[in-house]
């Protein structure tokens, strides 16, 4: 089915949008990794949920999606609920002057903006074609840095090859279903629902991993 949908658009604008999206996802990955290094996970995770609000605003102003009171209220409720799930009471939210906080907010803004670009690109691309190139472009860029990280990659493949390939496969499938949802409905509706993954992660940690601190 993916091969049947593999048609390429004409014109410069679609390919410009695609290239910009691929480069943007590289930036999202890079800045997200920095935010993880500079911010404690118990602080970073609640702050990163600001992407829910960014996606709402960007979807309205850049994509012209409909604004309803229920959609706004629902997004805010999900945002607060996810923050509550991830909240550790012994850790304050920090200040905007903290580098880690700024990097986290920037990563959240860029992630939401990348999702909006994904939605915008479906004016020209099928989900299959777009997903293929958006994976190909960042991978090609990251390959330029592979020689400097060769030892780390070889070590990962030696001790965690199975886990690494399973993670890559699941990430690709997740991204496909995510952009498929973008192609079928407004991003201001889809994006908040994607945060149910956090709920499933927390419940999985409680039930399977027995992680019951702050239950």
Backbone as JSON Lines, residues from 0, in Angstrom:
{"i":0,"aa":"X","n":[0.83,-1.21,0.0],"ca":[0.0,0.0,0.0],"c":[0.86,1.26,0.0]}
{"i":1,"aa":"X","n":[1.95,1.24,0.76],"ca":[2.84,2.4,0.8],"c":[3.45,2.66,-0.57]}
{"i":2,"aa":"X","n":[3.79,1.6,-1.31],"ca":[4.38,1.77,-2.63],"c":[3.38,2.37,-3.6]}
{"i":3,"aa":"X","n":[2.1,2.01,-3.44],"ca":[1.07,2.55,-4.32],"c":[0.89,4.04,-4.11]}
{"i":4,"aa":"X","n":[1.17,4.53,-2.89],"ca":[1.0,5.95,-2.57],"c":[2.27,6.76,-2.8]}
{"i":5,"aa":"X","n":[3.29,6.11,-3.36],"ca":[4.58,6.77,-3.48],"c":[4.63,7.66,-4.73]}
{"i":6,"aa":"X","n":[3.87,8.75,-4.7],"ca":[3.87,9.73,-5.78],"c":[4.52,11.01,-5.28]}
{"i":7,"aa":"X","n":[5.29,11.66,-6.14],"ca":[6.06,12.84,-5.75],"c":[5.41,14.11,-6.28]}
{"i":8,"aa":"X","n":[5.32,15.15,-5.44],"ca":[4.71,16.41,-5.9],"c":[5.65,17.19,-6.8]}
{"i":9,"aa":"X","n":[5.09,18.13,-7.53],"ca":[5.87,19.0,-8.39],"c":[5.95,20.39,-7.77]}
{"i":10,"aa":"X","n":[6.98,21.13,-8.17],"ca":[7.12,22.48,-7.66],"c":[8.16,22.56,-6.56]}
{"i":11,"aa":"X","n":[8.63,23.78,-6.31],"ca":[9.7,24.0,-5.33],"c":[9.18,24.05,-3.9]}
{"i":12,"aa":"X","n":[7.99,24.61,-3.68],"ca":[7.47,24.82,-2.33],"c":[7.34,23.52,-1.53]}
{"i":13,"aa":"X","n":[6.72,22.46,-2.08],"ca":[6.61,21.22,-1.28],"c":[7.95,20.68,-0.81]}
{"i":14,"aa":"X","n":[8.96,20.73,-1.69],"ca":[10.27,20.19,-1.32],"c":[11.01,21.11,-0.35]}
{"i":15,"aa":"X","n":[10.72,22.41,-0.43],"ca":[11.29,23.34,0.55],"c":[10.73,23.06,1.93]}
{"i":16,"aa":"X","n":[9.41,22.83,1.99],"ca":[8.76,22.5,3.26],"c":[9.31,21.19,3.8]}
{"i":17,"aa":"X","n":[9.48,20.21,2.94],"ca":[10.0,18.91,3.37],"c":[11.42,19.04,3.91]}
{"i":18,"aa":"X","n":[12.27,19.76,3.2],"ca":[13.65,19.95,3.65],"c":[13.7,20.69,4.98]}
{"i":19,"aa":"X","n":[12.88,21.72,5.1],"ca":[12.82,22.48,6.35],"c":[12.37,21.59,7.5]}
{"i":20,"aa":"X","n":[11.39,20.72,7.24],"ca":[10.9,19.81,8.27],"c":[12.0,18.85,8.72]}
{"i":21,"aa":"X","n":[12.74,18.28,7.74],"ca":[13.81,17.35,8.08],"c":[14.89,18.01,8.93]}
{"i":22,"aa":"X","n":[15.28,19.23,8.55],"ca":[16.29,19.96,9.32],"c":[15.75,20.34,10.7]}
{"i":23,"aa":"X","n":[14.46,20.71,10.75],"ca":[13.85,21.06,12.02],"c":[13.85,19.89,12.99]}
{"i":24,"aa":"X","n":[13.58,18.67,12.47],"ca":[13.6,17.5,13.35],"c":[15.0,17.21,13.87]}
{"i":25,"aa":"X","n":[16.02,17.52,13.08],"ca":[17.4,17.41,13.57],"c":[17.6,18.35,14.74]}
{"i":26,"aa":"X","n":[17.13,19.6,14.58],"ca":[17.23,20.58,15.65],"c":[16.48,20.15,16.89]}
{"i":27,"aa":"X","n":[15.29,19.59,16.7],"ca":[14.5,19.11,17.85],"c":[15.26,18.03,18.6]}
{"i":28,"aa":"X","n":[15.83,17.08,17.87],"ca":[16.58,15.99,18.51],"c":[17.79,16.53,19.27]}
{"i":29,"aa":"X","n":[18.52,17.45,18.65],"ca":[19.73,18.01,19.27],"c":[19.39,18.8,20.52]}
{"i":30,"aa":"X","n":[18.41,19.69,20.42],"ca":[18.05,20.53,21.57],"c":[17.41,19.7,22.68]}
{"i":31,"aa":"X","n":[16.65,18.69,22.31],"ca":[16.07,17.81,23.32],"c":[17.16,17.09,24.11]}
{"i":32,"aa":"X","n":[18.2,16.62,23.41],"ca":[19.3,15.94,24.1],"c":[20.02,16.9,25.05]}
{"i":33,"aa":"X","n":[20.16,18.16,24.65],"ca":[20.78,19.16,25.53],"c":[19.91,19.39,26.76]}
{"i":34,"aa":"X","n":[18.6,19.48,26.55],"ca":[17.7,19.72,27.68],"c":[17.74,18.56,28.67]}
{"i":35,"aa":"X","n":[17.94,17.32,28.17],"ca":[18.06,16.18,29.08],"c":[19.34,16.28,29.91]}
{"i":36,"aa":"X","n":[20.41,16.78,29.3],"ca":[21.69,16.89,30.01],"c":[21.66,18.0,31.06]}
{"i":37,"aa":"X","n":[20.94,19.06,30.8],"ca":[20.99,20.24,31.66],"c":[19.83,20.32,32.65]}
{"i":38,"aa":"X","n":[18.86,19.39,32.55],"ca":[17.68,19.46,33.4],"c":[17.4,18.11,34.02]}
{"i":39,"aa":"X","n":[17.08,18.11,35.3],"ca":[16.68,16.86,35.95],"c":[15.39,16.35,35.31]}
{"i":40,"aa":"X","n":[15.29,15.04,35.18],"ca":[14.15,14.45,34.48],"c":[12.84,14.77,35.18]}
{"i":41,"aa":"X","n":[12.87,14.85,36.53],"ca":[11.66,15.15,37.28],"c":[11.2,16.58,37.06]}
{"i":42,"aa":"X","n":[12.11,17.44,36.62],"ca":[11.76,18.82,36.3],"c":[11.47,18.97,34.81]}
{"i":43,"aa":"X","n":[12.26,18.28,33.99],"ca":[12.12,18.45,32.55],"c":[10.78,17.94,32.03]}
{"i":44,"aa":"X","n":[10.34,16.78,32.5],"ca":[9.13,16.17,31.94],"c":[7.88,17.03,32.11]}
{"i":45,"aa":"X","n":[7.61,17.57,33.32],"ca":[6.45,18.46,33.4],"c":[6.58,19.7,32.53]}
{"i":46,"aa":"X","n":[7.77,20.3,32.49],"ca":[7.96,21.51,31.69],"c":[7.79,21.23,30.2]}
{"i":47,"aa":"X","n":[8.22,20.04,29.76],"ca":[8.14,19.71,28.34],"c":[6.71,19.59,27.86]}
{"i":48,"aa":"X","n":[5.77,19.4,28.77],"ca":[4.37,19.3,28.37],"c":[3.79,20.63,27.88]}
{"i":49,"aa":"X","n":[4.57,21.69,27.99],"ca":[4.13,22.97,27.42],"c":[3.93,22.87,25.92]}
{"i":50,"aa":"X","n":[4.48,21.81,25.29],"ca":[4.28,21.62,23.85],"c":[2.8,21.45,23.51]}
{"i":51,"aa":"X","n":[2.01,20.98,24.46],"ca":[0.57,20.88,24.24],"c":[-0.04,22.24,23.96]}
{"i":52,"aa":"X","n":[0.34,23.24,24.75],"ca":[-0.18,24.59,24.58],"c":[0.4,25.23,23.31]}
{"i":53,"aa":"X","n":[1.7,24.97,23.04],"ca":[2.3,25.5,21.82],"c":[1.58,24.96,20.59]}
{"i":54,"aa":"X","n":[1.29,23.67,20.59],"ca":[0.62,23.05,19.44],"c":[-0.78,23.65,19.24]}
{"i":55,"aa":"X","n":[-1.46,23.94,20.33],"ca":[-2.78,24.56,20.24],"c":[-2.69,25.92,19.57]}
{"i":56,"aa":"X","n":[-1.78,26.76,20.03],"ca":[-1.65,28.11,19.47],"c":[-1.18,28.07,18.02]}
{"i":57,"aa":"X","n":[-0.17,27.24,17.74],"ca":[0.38,27.18,16.39],"c":[-0.64,26.6,15.4]}
{"i":58,"aa":"X","n":[-1.41,25.62,15.85],"ca":[-2.43,25.05,14.98],"c":[-3.5,26.06,14.61]}
{"i":59,"aa":"X","n":[-3.83,26.93,15.55],"ca":[-4.83,27.96,15.31],"c":[-4.3,29.04,14.39]}
{"i":60,"aa":"X","n":[-3.1,29.54,14.67],"ca":[-2.59,30.7,13.94],"c":[-1.93,30.36,12.61]}
{"i":61,"aa":"X","n":[-1.29,29.18,12.51],"ca":[-0.59,28.84,11.27],"c":[-1.43,27.96,10.35]}
{"i":62,"aa":"X","n":[-2.28,27.11,10.91],"ca":[-3.08,26.22,10.09],"c":[-4.52,26.67,9.97]}
{"i":63,"aa":"X","n":[-4.9,27.67,10.76],"ca":[-6.27,28.18,10.7],"c":[-7.3,27.19,11.19]}
{"i":64,"aa":"X","n":[-6.92,26.31,12.11],"ca":[-7.87,25.32,12.62],"c":[-8.91,25.97,13.52]}
{"i":65,"aa":"X","n":[-10.05,25.33,13.6],"ca":[-11.18,25.88,14.34],"c":[-10.88,25.96,15.84]}
{"i":66,"aa":"X","n":[-11.34,27.03,16.44],"ca":[-11.18,27.21,17.88],"c":[-12.53,27.0,18.55]}
{"i":67,"aa":"X","n":[-12.6,26.06,19.45],"ca":[-13.8,25.84,20.24],"c":[-13.44,25.86,21.7]}
{"i":68,"aa":"X","n":[-14.37,26.28,22.52],"ca":[-14.1,26.35,23.95],"c":[-13.8,24.97,24.53]}
{"i":69,"aa":"X","n":[-14.5,23.95,24.04],"ca":[-14.27,22.6,24.55],"c":[-12.88,22.1,24.19]}
{"i":70,"aa":"X","n":[-12.41,22.44,22.99],"ca":[-11.08,22.01,22.57],"c":[-10.0,22.68,23.4]}
{"i":71,"aa":"X","n":[-10.16,23.96,23.69],"ca":[-9.2,24.69,24.5],"c":[-9.2,24.16,25.94]}
{"i":72,"aa":"X","n":[-10.4,24.01,26.5],"ca":[-10.52,23.52,27.87],"c":[-9.95,22.1,27.98]}
{"i":73,"aa":"X","n":[-10.27,21.25,26.99],"ca":[-9.77,19.88,27.01],"c":[-8.25,19.82,26.95]}
{"i":74,"aa":"X","n":[-7.65,20.67,26.11],"ca":[-6.19,20.71,26.0],"c":[-5.56,21.13,27.32]}
{"i":75,"aa":"X","n":[-6.13,22.15,27.96],"ca":[-5.6,22.63,29.24],"c":[-5.72,21.56,30.31]}
{"i":76,"aa":"X","n":[-6.86,20.85,30.33],"ca":[-7.06,19.79,31.32],"c":[-6.05,18.66,31.12]}
{"i":77,"aa":"X","n":[-5.84,18.25,29.86],"ca":[-4.86,17.2,29.59],"c":[-3.46,17.67,29.97]}
{"i":78,"aa":"X","n":[-3.14,18.93,29.67],"ca":[-1.85,19.5,30.03],"c":[-1.62,19.43,31.54]}
{"i":79,"aa":"X","n":[-2.6,19.86,32.3],"ca":[-2.48,19.84,33.76],"c":[-2.43,18.4,34.28]}
{"i":80,"aa":"X","n":[-3.22,17.51,33.66],"ca":[-3.24,16.12,34.09],"c":[-1.9,15.42,33.86]}
{"i":81,"aa":"X","n":[-1.3,15.65,32.69],"ca":[-0.01,15.04,32.4],"c":[1.06,15.58,33.34]}
{"i":82,"aa":"X","n":[1.02,16.9,33.6],"ca":[1.98,17.49,34.54],"c":[1.84,16.86,35.92]}
{"i":83,"aa":"X","n":[0.59,16.6,36.33],"ca":[0.35,15.99,37.63],"c":[0.92,14.58,37.68]}
{"i":84,"aa":"X","n":[0.77,13.83,36.58],"ca":[1.31,12.48,36.52],"c":[2.83,12.47,36.68]}
{"i":85,"aa":"X","n":[3.47,13.49,36.12],"ca":[4.94,13.54,36.08],"c":[5.54,14.33,37.24]}
{"i":86,"aa":"X","n":[4.7,14.93,38.06],"ca":[5.17,15.85,39.07],"c":[5.8,15.11,40.25]}
{"i":87,"aa":"X","n":[6.96,15.61,40.69],"ca":[7.6,15.14,41.91],"c":[7.58,16.29,42.91]}
{"i":88,"aa":"X","n":[6.88,16.18,44.0],"ca":[6.67,17.32,44.89],"c":[7.94,17.88,45.51]}
{"i":89,"aa":"X","n":[9.01,17.08,45.58],"ca":[10.24,17.59,46.19],"c":[11.07,18.42,45.22]}
{"i":90,"aa":"X","n":[10.67,18.5,43.96],"ca":[11.41,19.27,42.96],"c":[10.6,20.48,42.52]}
{"i":91,"aa":"X","n":[11.11,21.69,42.71],"ca":[10.41,22.88,42.24],"c":[10.46,22.97,40.71]}
{"i":92,"aa":"X","n":[9.63,23.83,40.14],"ca":[9.59,23.97,38.68],"c":[10.78,24.74,38.13]}
{"i":93,"aa":"X","n":[11.53,25.39,38.99],"ca":[12.69,26.13,38.51],"c":[12.3,27.5,38.0]}
{"i":94,"aa":"X","n":[13.3,28.23,37.53],"ca":[13.08,29.58,37.02],"c":[13.47,29.65,35.55]}
{"i":95,"aa":"X","n":[12.89,30.61,34.85],"ca":[13.17,30.77,33.43],"c":[14.63,31.14,33.2]}
{"i":96,"aa":"X","n":[15.29,31.67,34.23],"ca":[16.7,32.03,34.09],"c":[17.61,30.81,34.09]}
{"i":97,"aa":"X","n":[17.08,29.65,34.52],"ca":[17.87,28.42,34.52],"c":[18.07,27.93,33.09]}
{"i":98,"aa":"X","n":[19.32,27.63,32.69],"ca":[19.56,27.17,31.31],"c":[18.73,25.94,30.94]}
{"i":99,"aa":"X","n":[18.62,24.99,31.87],"ca":[17.87,23.78,31.59],"c":[16.41,24.06,31.29]}
{"i":100,"aa":"X","n":[15.83,24.99,32.03],"ca":[14.43,25.37,31.81],"c":[14.25,25.98,30.43]}
{"i":101,"aa":"X","n":[15.18,26.86,30.05],"ca":[15.08,27.5,28.73],"c":[15.24,26.49,27.6]}
{"i":102,"aa":"X","n":[16.19,25.57,27.74],"ca":[16.37,24.55,26.72],"c":[15.14,23.67,26.6]}
{"i":103,"aa":"X","n":[14.52,23.34,27.73],"ca":[13.33,22.49,27.71],"c":[12.17,23.19,27.02]}
{"i":104,"aa":"X","n":[11.97,24.46,27.33],"ca":[10.89,25.21,26.68],"c":[11.15,25.34,25.17]}
{"i":105,"aa":"X","n":[12.41,25.55,24.79],"ca":[12.74,25.67,23.38],"c":[12.5,24.35,22.65]}
{"i":106,"aa":"X","n":[12.89,23.24,23.27],"ca":[12.65,21.92,22.68],"c":[11.16,21.67,22.51]}
{"i":107,"aa":"X","n":[10.36,22.06,23.49],"ca":[8.91,21.87,23.42],"c":[8.3,22.7,22.31]}
{"i":108,"aa":"X","n":[8.75,23.96,22.18],"ca":[8.23,24.83,21.12],"c":[8.57,24.28,19.75]}
{"i":109,"aa":"X","n":[9.82,23.85,19.55],"ca":[10.23,23.32,18.25],"c":[9.52,22.01,17.93]}
{"i":110,"aa":"X","n":[9.28,21.16,18.93],"ca":[8.56,19.9,18.69],"c":[7.14,20.17,18.23]}
{"i":111,"aa":"X","n":[6.49,21.15,18.86],"ca":[5.13,21.51,18.46],"c":[5.13,22.11,17.06]}
{"i":112,"aa":"X","n":[6.12,22.96,16.77],"ca":[6.21,23.58,15.45],"c":[6.48,22.53,14.38]}
{"i":113,"aa":"X","n":[7.31,21.53,14.68],"ca":[7.59,20.45,13.74],"c":[6.32,19.66,13.44]}
{"i":114,"aa":"X","n":[5.49,19.46,14.45],"ca":[4.22,18.76,14.23],"c":[3.31,19.55,13.31]}
{"i":115,"aa":"X","n":[3.3,20.88,13.47],"ca":[2.49,21.73,12.6],"c":[3.0,21.67,11.16]}
{"i":116,"aa":"X","n":[4.32,21.67,10.98],"ca":[4.9,21.54,9.64],"c":[4.52,20.19,9.03]}
{"i":117,"aa":"X","n":[4.54,19.13,9.84],"ca":[4.11,17.82,9.36],"c":[2.69,17.9,8.78]}
{"i":118,"aa":"X","n":[1.81,18.5,9.54],"ca":[0.41,18.63,9.11],"c":[0.32,19.47,7.83]}
{"i":119,"aa":"X","n":[1.06,20.54,7.76],"ca":[1.04,21.44,6.61],"c":[1.51,20.74,5.34]}
{"i":120,"aa":"X","n":[2.49,19.85,5.49],"ca":[3.09,19.18,4.33],"c":[2.13,18.23,3.63]}
{"i":121,"aa":"X","n":[1.08,17.8,4.3],"ca":[0.16,16.85,3.68],"c":[-0.74,17.5,2.63]}
{"i":122,"aa":"X","n":[-0.55,18.77,2.38],"ca":[-1.2,19.4,1.25],"c":[-0.62,18.87,-0.07]}
{"i":123,"aa":"X","n":[0.61,18.36,-0.02],"ca":[1.28,17.88,-1.23],"c":[1.7,16.42,-1.15]}
{"i":124,"aa":"X","n":[2.06,15.95,0.04],"ca":[2.65,14.62,0.17],"c":[1.66,13.63,0.77]}
{"i":125,"aa":"X","n":[1.78,12.38,0.35],"ca":[1.09,11.31,1.06],"c":[1.84,11.03,2.35]}
{"i":126,"aa":"X","n":[1.17,10.38,3.28],"ca":[1.79,10.07,4.57],"c":[3.04,9.21,4.38]}
{"i":127,"aa":"X","n":[2.96,8.23,3.46],"ca":[4.08,7.3,3.26],"c":[5.31,8.0,2.7]}
{"i":128,"aa":"X","n":[5.1,8.83,1.69],"ca":[6.22,9.55,1.06],"c":[6.84,10.52,2.05]}
{"i":129,"aa":"X","n":[6.01,11.25,2.73],"ca":[6.51,12.25,3.67],"c":[7.29,11.59,4.81]}
{"i":130,"aa":"X","n":[6.7,10.52,5.38],"ca":[7.37,9.83,6.47],"c":[8.71,9.26,6.05]}
{"i":131,"aa":"X","n":[8.8,8.74,4.82],"ca":[10.06,8.19,4.31],"c":[11.14,9.26,4.25]}
{"i":132,"aa":"X","n":[10.82,10.42,3.68],"ca":[11.83,11.46,3.51],"c":[12.17,12.15,4.83]}
{"i":133,"aa":"X","n":[11.21,12.28,5.71],"ca":[11.49,12.93,6.99],"c":[12.38,12.06,7.86]}
{"i":134,"aa":"X","n":[12.35,10.75,7.66],"ca":[13.31,9.88,8.33],"c":[14.65,9.9,7.6]}
{"i":135,"aa":"X","n":[14.62,9.99,6.27],"ca":[15.85,9.93,5.47],"c":[16.72,11.16,5.67]}
{"i":136,"aa":"X","n":[16.11,12.35,5.68],"ca":[16.89,13.59,5.76],"c":[17.65,13.7,7.08]}
{"i":137,"aa":"X","n":[17.0,13.57,8.25],"ca":[17.77,13.62,9.5],"c":[18.82,12.51,9.6]}
{"i":138,"aa":"X","n":[18.46,11.3,9.11],"ca":[19.43,10.2,9.16],"c":[20.67,10.53,8.35]}
{"i":139,"aa":"X","n":[20.49,11.14,7.2],"ca":[21.63,11.53,6.36],"c":[22.49,12.57,7.05]}
{"i":140,"aa":"X","n":[21.85,13.51,7.74],"ca":[22.59,14.56,8.44],"c":[23.36,13.97,9.62]}
{"i":141,"aa":"X","n":[22.7,13.09,10.37],"ca":[23.37,12.49,11.54],"c":[24.51,11.57,11.13]}
{"i":142,"aa":"X","n":[24.43,11.01,9.93],"ca":[25.52,10.14,9.47],"c":[26.84,10.91,9.33]}
{"i":143,"aa":"X","n":[26.74,12.22,9.12],"ca":[27.95,13.04,9.01],"c":[28.74,13.06,10.32]}
{"i":144,"aa":"X","n":[28.03,12.83,11.43],"ca":[28.68,12.85,12.75],"c":[29.03,11.45,13.22]}
{"i":145,"aa":"X","n":[28.69,10.42,12.41],"ca":[28.92,9.05,12.84],"c":[30.39,8.71,13.08]}
{"i":146,"aa":"X","n":[31.34,9.19,12.23],"ca":[32.75,8.83,12.49],"c":[33.23,9.22,13.88]}
{"i":147,"aa":"X","n":[32.73,10.33,14.43],"ca":[33.16,10.76,15.76],"c":[32.51,9.93,16.86]}
{"i":148,"aa":"X","n":[31.41,9.26,16.52],"ca":[30.69,8.48,17.53],"c":[30.77,6.99,17.25]}
{"i":149,"aa":"X","n":[31.71,6.59,16.4],"ca":[31.79,5.21,15.95],"c":[31.91,4.23,17.1]}
{"i":150,"aa":"X","n":[32.78,4.53,18.06],"ca":[32.99,3.63,19.18],"c":[31.73,3.47,20.03]}
{"i":151,"aa":"X","n":[31.01,4.57,20.21],"ca":[29.77,4.52,20.99],"c":[28.72,3.66,20.3]}
{"i":152,"aa":"X","n":[28.62,3.82,18.97],"ca":[27.65,3.04,18.2],"c":[28.0,1.56,18.23]}
{"i":153,"aa":"X","n":[29.27,1.24,18.04],"ca":[29.7,-0.15,18.07],"c":[29.45,-0.78,19.43]}
{"i":154,"aa":"X","n":[29.7,-0.02,20.49],"ca":[29.45,-0.53,21.84],"c":[27.96,-0.79,22.05]}
{"i":155,"aa":"X","n":[27.12,0.14,21.55],"ca":[25.68,-0.04,21.68],"c":[25.22,-1.29,20.95]}
{"i":156,"aa":"X","n":[25.71,-1.49,19.73],"ca":[25.32,-2.66,18.95],"c":[25.83,-3.95,19.57]}
{"i":157,"aa":"X","n":[26.92,-3.85,20.3],"ca":[27.49,-5.04,20.92],"c":[26.7,-5.48,22.14]}
{"i":158,"aa":"X","n":[26.29,-4.52,22.95],"ca":[25.64,-4.88,24.23],"c":[24.13,-4.71,24.21]}
{"i":159,"aa":"X","n":[23.6,-3.9,23.28],"ca":[22.16,-3.63,23.28],"c":[21.59,-3.63,21.86]}
{"i":160,"aa":"X","n":[22.11,-4.49,21.0],"ca":[21.68,-4.47,19.59],"c":[20.19,-4.75,19.46]}
{"i":161,"aa":"X","n":[19.71,-5.77,20.15],"ca":[18.3,-6.13,20.03],"c":[17.39,-5.01,20.5]}
{"i":162,"aa":"X","n":[17.73,-4.45,21.67],"ca":[16.92,-3.34,22.2],"c":[16.96,-2.13,21.28]}
{"i":163,"aa":"X","n":[18.13,-1.86,20.71],"ca":[18.28,-0.7,19.82],"c":[17.41,-0.85,18.58]}
{"i":164,"aa":"X","n":[17.43,-2.02,17.95],"ca":[16.65,-2.23,16.72],"c":[15.15,-2.26,17.0]}
{"i":165,"aa":"X","n":[14.77,-2.82,18.14],"ca":[13.35,-2.82,18.5],"c":[12.87,-1.39,18.74]}
{"i":166,"aa":"X","n":[13.7,-0.59,19.41],"ca":[13.35,0.81,19.66],"c":[13.22,1.59,18.36]}
{"i":167,"aa":"X","n":[14.16,1.38,17.44],"ca":[14.11,2.06,16.15],"c":[12.83,1.69,15.39]}
{"i":168,"aa":"X","n":[12.52,0.39,15.39],"ca":[11.32,-0.08,14.69],"c":[10.05,0.52,15.3]}
{"i":169,"aa":"X","n":[9.96,0.47,16.63],"ca":[8.77,1.0,17.29],"c":[8.65,2.51,17.1]}
{"i":170,"aa":"X","n":[9.79,3.22,17.09],"ca":[9.76,4.67,16.87],"c":[9.25,5.0,15.47]}
{"i":171,"aa":"X","n":[9.69,4.22,14.48],"ca":[9.24,4.45,13.11],"c":[7.73,4.19,12.98]}
{"i":172,"aa":"X","n":[7.26,3.11,13.57],"ca":[5.83,2.8,13.52],"c":[5.02,3.87,14.24]}
{"i":173,"aa":"X","n":[5.52,4.31,15.38],"ca":[4.83,5.36,16.13],"c":[4.72,6.64,15.33]}
{"i":174,"aa":"X","n":[5.82,7.03,14.68],"ca":[5.8,8.26,13.88],"c":[4.83,8.12,12.71]}
{"i":175,"aa":"X","n":[4.78,6.94,12.09],"ca":[3.86,6.75,10.96],"c":[2.41,6.93,11.41]}
{"i":176,"aa":"X","n":[2.04,6.29,12.51],"ca":[0.66,6.41,12.99],"c":[0.35,7.84,13.44]}
{"i":177,"aa":"X","n":[1.37,8.52,13.97],"ca":[1.19,9.9,14.4],"c":[0.86,10.8,13.22]}
{"i":178,"aa":"X","n":[1.68,10.74,12.16],"ca":[1.42,11.6,11.01],"c":[0.18,11.15,10.24]}
{"i":179,"aa":"X","n":[-0.15,9.86,10.31],"ca":[-1.4,9.4,9.7],"c":[-2.58,10.06,10.4]}
{"i":180,"aa":"X","n":[-2.5,10.18,11.72],"ca":[-3.56,10.87,12.46],"c":[-3.61,12.35,12.09]}
{"i":181,"aa":"X","n":[-2.43,12.98,11.93],"ca":[-2.4,14.38,11.5],"c":[-3.1,14.57,10.16]}
{"i":182,"aa":"X","n":[-2.95,13.6,9.27],"ca":[-3.53,13.73,7.93],"c":[-5.05,13.58,7.94]}
{"i":183,"aa":"X","n":[-5.59,13.03,9.03],"ca":[-7.03,12.75,9.09],"c":[-7.82,13.72,9.95]}
{"i":184,"aa":"X","n":[-7.14,14.46,10.83],"ca":[-7.86,15.34,11.75],"c":[-7.0,16.55,12.09]}
{"i":185,"aa":"X","n":[-7.62,17.56,12.71],"ca":[-6.9,18.76,13.12],"c":[-5.83,18.41,14.14]}
{"i":186,"aa":"X","n":[-4.71,19.11,14.03],"ca":[-3.61,18.85,14.96],"c":[-3.98,19.29,16.38]}
{"i":187,"aa":"X","n":[-4.83,20.31,16.5],"ca":[-5.27,20.75,17.83],"c":[-6.16,19.72,18.5]}
{"i":188,"aa":"X","n":[-6.66,18.76,17.73],"ca":[-7.43,17.65,18.3],"c":[-6.56,16.43,18.53]}
{"i":189,"aa":"X","n":[-5.68,16.13,17.57],"ca":[-4.85,14.92,17.63],"c":[-3.75,15.05,18.68]}
{"i":190,"aa":"X","n":[-3.07,16.2,18.7],"ca":[-1.88,16.35,19.54],"c":[-2.15,16.1,21.03]}
{"i":191,"aa":"X","n":[-3.24,16.64,21.59],"ca":[-3.51,16.33,23.0],"c":[-3.75,14.85,23.24]}
{"i":192,"aa":"X","n":[-4.42,14.17,22.3],"ca":[-4.68,12.74,22.48],"c":[-3.4,11.92,22.5]}
{"i":193,"aa":"X","n":[-2.38,12.4,21.81],"ca":[-1.1,11.68,21.8],"c":[-0.49,11.6,23.19]}
{"i":194,"aa":"X","n":[-0.88,12.52,24.06],"ca":[-0.3,12.53,25.41],"c":[-0.82,11.39,26.27]}
{"i":195,"aa":"X","n":[-1.81,10.63,25.76],"ca":[-2.24,9.44,26.48],"c":[-1.1,8.43,26.6]}
{"i":196,"aa":"X","n":[-0.09,8.56,25.73],"ca":[1.08,7.68,25.84],"c":[1.75,7.86,27.21]}
{"i":197,"aa":"X","n":[1.72,9.08,27.73],"ca":[2.29,9.32,29.06],"c":[1.5,8.56,30.12]}
{"i":198,"aa":"X","n":[0.18,8.58,29.99],"ca":[-0.67,7.85,30.93],"c":[-0.35,6.36,30.9]}
{"i":199,"aa":"X","n":[-0.22,5.79,29.68],"ca":[0.08,4.37,29.56],"c":[1.47,4.06,30.11]}
{"i":200,"aa":"X","n":[2.41,4.99,29.92],"ca":[3.77,4.79,30.44],"c":[3.76,4.76,31.96]}
{"i":201,"aa":"X","n":[3.05,5.7,32.56],"ca":[2.97,5.76,34.03],"c":[2.29,4.52,34.58]}
{"i":202,"aa":"X","n":[1.18,4.12,33.97],"ca":[0.46,2.93,34.44],"c":[1.31,1.67,34.24]}
{"i":203,"aa":"X","n":[2.04,1.61,33.12],"ca":[2.93,0.48,32.89],"c":[4.04,0.41,33.92]}
{"i":204,"aa":"X","n":[4.57,1.59,34.28],"ca":[5.61,1.63,35.31],"c":[5.08,1.16,36.66]}
{"i":205,"aa":"X","n":[3.83,1.52,36.96],"ca":[3.23,1.13,38.25],"c":[2.94,-0.37,38.28]}
{"i":206,"aa":"X","n":[2.32,-0.87,37.21],"ca":[1.85,-2.26,37.19],"c":[2.98,-3.24,36.88]}
{"i":207,"aa":"X","n":[3.79,-2.93,35.86],"ca":[4.8,-3.88,35.38],"c":[6.12,-3.72,36.12]}
{"i":208,"aa":"X","n":[6.58,-2.46,36.24],"ca":[7.89,-2.2,36.84],"c":[7.84,-1.97,38.34]}
{"i":209,"aa":"X","n":[6.63,-1.95,38.9],"ca":[6.43,-1.76,40.35],"c":[6.99,-0.42,40.83]}
{"i":210,"aa":"X","n":[6.93,0.61,39.97],"ca":[7.42,1.93,40.34],"c":[6.26,2.69,41.01]}
{"i":211,"aa":"X","n":[6.2,2.64,42.31],"ca":[5.04,3.14,43.02],"c":[5.36,4.31,43.95]}
{"i":212,"aa":"X","n":[6.48,4.97,43.69],"ca":[6.81,6.18,44.45],"c":[5.85,7.28,44.02]}
{"i":213,"aa":"X","n":[5.37,8.08,44.95],"ca":[4.41,9.17,44.68],"c":[3.14,8.65,44.01]}
{"i":214,"aa":"X","n":[2.69,7.47,44.43],"ca":[1.54,6.85,43.79],"c":[0.29,7.71,43.92]}
